[in-house]
Amino acid sequence: MIVAPLVATLRKSLMKKIAKIFGAVLTIVALCYCAAQVGSVSMHFAALGRIFMIKLLPFWDWTSMFYESCLVSNPFYGEYTLTEEDCVSCEALEHVDRLGGVAYEQLLDGY
């Protein structure tokens, strides 16, 4: 094809532009994360987050979740109501394992 060098050059310049934009966004996110580790800056980020959540209220009413004592809805409880002893299992969690393609035996043995 006679225009192959032009197409290759245009594709290369597009990839460079995408790489620059990705690098800039990644740098901004990294700087925001580092700034959030500073106490006074994290306090300002929290205030901005609260303002954002208030502005979000007309689109999604999250206030009902604010007053909930437990966000876990389990259909197997039926008429049973959760007690404070039931909350210990959630409060003690530090992370949740995410697994895929797990065999039944592995699930039975590991969890």
Summary of the structure (lengths in Angstrom):
residues: 111
radius of gyration: 24.6
end to end distance: 59.8
largest distance: 75.2
contacts: 169
relative contact order: 0.04
helix: 63%
strand: 0%
